[in-house]
Amino acid sequence: MDTKEIMRELPMGFGMALMRNQKAYENFCSLSSQKQNEIIERTHQIRSKKEMQAFVTNIAETALI
């Protein structure tokens, strides 16, 4: 799956937060499709912008989540 396709399939809040954090974006794109899907599923439990930012910061700070 290419980057444009990945970004189209992301929940809007997650995609926007991911695009504001280059390192998180790079880490996310480097993961397998299965791992990306697991992360996307986890975003459905996030209820605030602050939580989403913390989640994305965690993606930036860790190579594997």
Buried (B, 14 or more C-beta within 10 A) or exposed (E): EEEEEBBEEBEEBBBEBBEEBEEBBEBBBEBEEEEBEEBBEEBEEBEEEEBBBEBBBEBBEEEEB
